[in-house]
Amino acid sequence: MYGALDISVGGMIAQRTRMQTIAANIANQNVLEDSSGRYAPYLRREVMFSAGDPGAGSPQAREMGVHVSEIVQNPNALRAKYMPGSPHDTDGDGYVMVPDINPIVEQVNAMEAARAYEANVVAAEAAKTMMAQALRLLA
């Protein structure tokens, strides 16, 4: 019975991490420099999920649920933007490579992550209710 809760909690943690990554992408969509002031456009991050829960206590529980395996930077998430006179004009034609982050796509991804989080909350509540009813039958 506790496995159902573990699966739901793992899903909630994974979706929360996804939401944080989406928020970081939106917040950094115009960043062209690193903290030292060097030209280093922000690269869009993507969350990768894997099956199972490596932190679970039992071998059976390690095979259930989902976890974030890694957060990767997409090296191809740059686009050329015409910005004549920019100090970051690397090609001499007025084009600067900027982060290719579409706020609409990020918003849709955030909505999907929120719905998946909500579904895990509902599943966890259902598991709690079933456990409480089972305890009442035993008492």
N, C-alpha and C positions, 0 to 999 in steps of 0.2 A: 504494500500500500504506500509506503514512503517513497518508493521508486517513482510513482506518479508525481509526487510533489517535487522530487529532484529534477525530473524531466522538465517540468514547468518552470522551475526556478532557473535552470540552466538556459532555457529559452529566453526568459526575461533578461538575464544578464547579457546574453548575446545580442539581443535587440537593443538594450540600453547602450552597449558599446557601439553598435551600428549608428544609433542616434547621435552619440557624441562625435563620431567620426564625420557624419553628415554636417553637424553644426560647425565643426572645424573647417570643413570644405567651404561652406558658405561664408564663414567669417574671414577666410583667407583668400577669397576669390580675386582680390586685387593686389595681393602681396607680390612684390617683385624683388625684394631684397631680404637677405637673412639678417640675423641680429647684429652682425658685424658691418652691415651696410654694403656688402658685396652683392652683385647681381646674381640672384638665385631664385627664380620664380617658384612659387609654391606648387607642388605637385599633388594632384588630387589623390586622396587616400581611399582605399576600398577595403572592406572587412571580408575576410575569408572564414567561412564556417567549416567545421569538420564534425563528423558524427562522434558521439560518445562524450564522456566526461572524465578526463584523465585524473582529476582531483578527487574522484569518488572513492569511498572507503572499500567497497567490495568489488570483486572482479565483474560481477553481474551488472552493477550500477555503472561501471566504466564503459559498458557497451551501449548504454541508453542515453538519450538526449542529444544535445548539441553543445559545442563550445567554439569560441573564437580561436582559430588556429594561428592567424596572423593578420596584421594590418599592413597592406602593401601600398607603396606609392606607384602610381601609374606614370611611367616615364614618357608616355605618348600623350599625356594630358596637357599639351601646350598648343597654342595657336598663334599665328602671326597677327599682330594688330598694328595698324598704321599710327605711329606716334612720332612725327617729325620733331626733331630737337630734343628728344628724350636722351638722357645720359646713358640709357641702356640700349641705344640703337647700335646693334652689333653688326648689321649687314650694310650699313651706310645708305640704304634706300628709305629709311624712315620707319622700318618695321621692327617691332620688338616682340619677342616671344613672351606671351602672358599665359597665366593659368587658364585652361579650357574647362571652366566650371560653369555649368548651366544651372542657375538657381531654380529653374522650373523642374529640371530632372532631379535635382537634390530634394526639392519639396515633395515630389511624388515618391521618392525613395523614403523620405521621412514619414510620409503617411502610411506607406506599406509597413515600415518598421513599427510604427505606433499600433497599427491593427494587429500585427503579429504579437506584440507585447500584450495587448488587451486580451487576445485569445488565450495566451498563457496564463493571464490572471484568472480568467473564467475557468480554465481547466484546473488551476490550483484550488480555487474556491470549491469546485465540484468535488475534488479529491478530499478536501477538508470536511465537507458535508458528509460524504460517504464514510469517512473514518469516524466522525462523531456519531452517526447513526449505528455503525457497527459496535461502537463502545456502549451505546445505550442498549443494544440487544443483549450484550454480554452481562450487563449489570442487573 
